[in-house]
Amino acid sequence: MGDKAQTHHPGAAGRALAADRPASVRNVVLVGHSGSGKTTLVEALALTAGAVNRAGRVEDGGTVSDYDDIEHRQQRSVQLSLVPVAWDGIKINLLDTPGYADFVGELRAGLRAADAALFVVSASDGVDGTTRMVWEECAAVGMPRAIVVTHLEAARADFEEMTRICAEAFGGDDPDAVLPLYLPLRGPESPDGHACVTGLVGLLSKKLSDYASGERKESEPGEDQLPDIEEARDRLIEGIISESEDETLMDRYLGGEQVDTKTLIEDLERAVARGSFFPVLAAAPAAEGARQGLGTVELLQLITGGFPTPCEHPLPGVTTVDGEPRELKPCDTDGPLVAEVVKTSSDPYVGRISLVRVFSGTLRPDQPVHVSGHGLADRGHEDHDVDEKTGALSMPFGRQQRPVPHAVAGDLVCVARLGRAETGDTLSAKDDPLLMEPWQMPDPLLPLAIQAHSKADEDKLSQGLARLVAEDPTMRLEHNQDTHQIVLWCLGEAHADVALERLRSRYGVQVDVVPHRVSLRETFADRSAGRGRHVKQSGGHGQFAICEIEVEPLPGGSGIEFVDKVVGGAVPRQFVPSVEKGVRAQAAKGVAAGYPLVDVRVTLVDGKAHSVDSSDAAFQTAGALALREAAVEARIHLLEPVAEVTVLVGDDYVGAVMSDLSGRRGRLLGTEQVGSGRTLIRAEVPEFEIGRYAVDLRSLSHGTARFDRSYARHEPMPPQIAERIREQAGDDG
C-alpha cells in the first residue's frame, strides 16, 4: 500500500470492464462537500489508471465525468456517477457523489453501492458539518474510510494543519486513528512566495515519489527531510501497531524491537479494511500534458491493497416478497440472484438505464428477472412485483456505454430496458423472487406546487412526473385533494431546479411554479341557526323546500355530525337524507373563505314540504342555504394545520434555532441531548410558517441540522392572519 512495486500497465483499465470474481472488485464512493474536488480526483485517477488519455478524454470522446447536460449547465455534480478503472488486476468502481446537500439522496445511493469511502476535503476549505454527519453515518455501519486532502496548490494550504483538523473532526476519542501515510514535499517558491507540491514521502518506506516530471519517479529523500519524516513515521507506526491483531507487537516495539515494513503494511491494510484506522493522503490533478496526478498512484494502491473486497461487506437484509427472512451467503456468484437498483436514469437513445449493484448470483444480458419494489407508496411509488427481461449490460465511460458479458456478485453494472424498475428496487430470479431491505432515504420537506404550462404539456405531465419520481425516491409526488394542487416535495431549491429542468429537457414538459397552498379548514366558533328556503314556481312542477337547522362547534377531529330532530313530519322522512347531503356538500365548499367546514354538529329541527313541488334536489339546495345563513350569523374560525417538528442540531446553533422557531409562531415542547454535541428540539409550528424551513434551517445551521415534520392537528389561526386570508379569498373570488 504505497510501498509495493507498481506492476500496473497504463491503458489496461479501459478494457477491464467485467470482473470474473468478487475478490477482484473494489467499490469506492467519494464523499465531500461541494467544490472539494471529488470529480477532479476521479478524472485524475482515471488518467493514472489509463482509462482516459492525457487530455482527460475517453477513447470515444468526452471526459470521463461527462454524464448529464444539467451538470454542465449548473457547473456542479447533481447525481451519482460511476467511473470504472483498473489497477494491478483489480477493477475499481469509483462512485462520484454530489457534495451539495440537496442531492444527499444520490450520496445515500452511493453509500449503499460501495464497500468503502474516500472522504475528499479541501485544504483551503476544511471540513464542513455535512461531511462530519456523513462520516458518522459511515462509522455507524463500520464502513472503511480514508481521507484525501486536495487543493494543496491553494495559497495558505497546509497539509499538516489539515491533517490535524481531520483528526479532530473524524478521530473522535482516538485522534491517532487518523494519520497521514505520506508527507507532501514542496518545490521551489514562486515569486509570490508560494511553493507547489511536487512529491510525496512514504512514511513507511521512507521513499520519495517525485511527480515534478508529470510521471511518478521514486528516489531517496534528502538528509534535511529525514527528521520530519522520522517524527511522523514514529507516530504512524504507533497508530498502526495499536490496531494490530498481535497484542504483543506494541510492547515489543516500545522495547526497541524493529518491526519490519511488511508486517506494518499488512497490519495497516487489515486496520483500514475493518474500519478502525483512517489514513490521510494528498492528491492533485495532473498538470497539462502530464500522465499522472500527484498522489494518484498511492491512492490506487491504497484502494486495491487496503480497502475490502465485496465479500467482506455485510449483506443487507433479504426477505421473500411476503416478508419471510432469507439467509444468503455474501457474494456467492453461484447463489440466488439478488441485485439492487441504486440509480435510474434516462438516455435519449437507449431509454431507461438502471445502475445495479449485484449482491448475490450473476447477472447476464437478456435474463428474465423479477422486479420488486415495496415501501415507498407514500412518495408516489406504488408497490410493484413484475417480471421483466434485462437488456444489454454495460459500463459507462463518459457518454458511452460499453457492453459487458456479465456482472458477478459484488460488481456494479448498467442494465438497459428495465421498464418498471425504479431506484431502490430489487432484482431477483423469476422463480425465486426476493426483496432487499431498503436503505434510508431523506424525507423531502420543501414543497414545489406546479401546473402544466399549456394543454399540450398537460397531456404529458402525468407521464413525465411518474418517470421523474421513479428515478429519484427522495422526491415525493402529491396530488393534494384539498387544494387541488400537484406538489413535488423536494430536498431543497437546487433539487427543485433540477427536477424542473429534467421535466423540460428530458421529458418535454413545461410547467409553471405556483404558490403552494396550505390545507386550511373552517369551523363555527359558537352556536348558530339558519333557515334555508328554496321556493320557485316556473310552470309545471315547482320547487319547494324549507328547513331550519342549528349548528354548534365540536372538538377538533370530529368532522361533520348530522342529527335529525324533526318532529311531526315537518320534513318528510325521505327528504331528511337530502338535507344532510346538501349540508355536507356546502360544508365541503366552505362557508366563509372557501375552505372545508369541519368539527360541527348540524341539527335539523324543523321545515316545510309541499305534496307536489318538494323533491330531493330542492331539499339539498335548502340544506346548503340553511348552512350558509347560519354562517352569516356566527363567528367562523379559520383553522390552520400545525406540524410537530423535531430538529436535530449541533449545540452551537440551539439558541438560534429555538429563537427562529419562536418567531414562526412555534411552541417549544422541549429539548434533549442526543449523543455528543447534538440537541433534539421538539416544537409545534403552523405549517404556514415552515414552507421554506428546509432552506432556512440549512442556512441558519450552516448545513449541520436536519428536521422532521408530521401533522399534529388543525387549530384556529390568529384573527389578524385569518382576516388577511379572507380578504385574499375575496379578491380571488
Order of alpha helices (4+ residues) and beta strands (2+ residues): beta-alpha-alpha-beta-beta-alpha-beta-alpha-beta-alpha-beta-beta-beta-beta-beta-alpha-alpha-alpha-beta-alpha-beta-beta-beta-beta-beta-beta-beta-beta-beta-beta-beta-beta-beta-alpha-beta-beta-alpha-beta-beta-beta-beta-beta-alpha-beta-alpha-beta-alpha-beta-beta-alpha-beta-alpha
